[in-house]
Amino acid sequence: MGVGANVKTAASMESVQRQLSRAVTRVRGLDRQQLDTVVTSFAFIITNGLFFLNSLMINRSLGDDGAGAVQAAYRNTIVLGWAFQIGVPAAAAYVAKDIDHRRVAMSAWNMTLRYAVPMALALTPFYWWMMQGDAFDQFDGLRTWFIAFIVLSVFNGPFLSCVLWLRGIGNTMRFNLLLALPQLLITLGYAIWFISGTMTVTRALTSTMIALVVGWSAALIITDSLPGRGFSRDAFTRVRSFAFRSWVGNLSFFVSLRFDMLLLTGLVSSGELGIYGAAVAVSQLSSPVARGIAQGVFPHIRKASDDDERIRRINTALRSVALASLLSCLALAAAAEFLVPFLFKERFADAVTPLLLLLPGAFATDVTQVYTSALGAFDRPEDSSKAQVAAALATAAGLAILLPLYKVTGAAITTSIAYWIGLLASMWYWRRLIGAVRRGETTGHTEALVEEPA
């Protein structure tokens, strides 16, 4: 009996081991792109969830006026930061396969000093115009905070460059952790004030500034990306070439993304700005999966063995993003009537209409992100830039016509239309690129830069 029991036990253990072995084999057999996109999408869901939680704590603690003040002094400078990046983060992700991180980091710092700083100074009249708006008159010291966040946002490029370089080489875990770190620190600061019931506009802005400085500095230190050794003229030339071709798109994306917010700051009260900010926050709940897939697929496109594989991976990502974004936007639209008042209290009920108007644009910009990654991976950032220029022109025209008449509603309508124009233009450039690839006129393959850094 004892021998028989031992034999059965051994057979049972062997069966378990075979099952575990098959499970491990299946996991190892999964497409690495799928694993990376799942991990990155999950990380963006958490990050966007934190951003939304921050909006919730701000709106519930400070009301529409206080939320509008935080929007005016801090969140508007996030949009300006897109312009100050000069396309360097996108370039860092693209060249990561071929150039080491020190040369990319030093290129990012040089680009910031040579181009971002002068650009920030040239926009001084625009800042002055914004600060004449009613939103800045309702809280003391708001203009000082606004300028402080602008100064900080000038250096957004080096931070994002060191993080996106990690994405370019496929270091998914470190990329996600460092990218989410500033938002996590902001949430911790807000939670302290919210739970204690002592949040004020000044305290919210102070904790935000500390969180950004600490988060950005930590990423630069961990990735060895502080200014110093490693500048290479050849690497700088290559980074600058890609960055400039992306910069036009960055500037245009800055216009179509949230230029409505910047103009509203100078045209409406902080309360109306806070209501529109709540609508924008909810509309962005559809974006984490799209961003995760677009970010996760990029290094795999760059490292693919041939162009057919690159195109196959891109098409898979497009289908996944379109389905996920459509389902998310439909769910938000169906729940909008009770979701917005429930989350932000009844005084934010007026945010429902702009939210419904923003959701079609949210779908369009989700899908556009994949096309932007695809065009960039084939060294065609200028094509995605042209698509964003079309969206920016539509934004400028729409805001000029609708904003003075319809304020928040006009801004939402214009934004959705502009996003769809950007999507259709991106689709057109992508189809044209596929034709060139099929004819053998272009490829997504590049060679490593072997020159030693100085």
Summary of the structure (lengths in Angstrom):
residues: 454
radius of gyration: 23.6
end to end distance: 75.7
largest distance: 92.0
contacts: 1691
relative contact order: 0.13
helix: 86%
strand: 0%
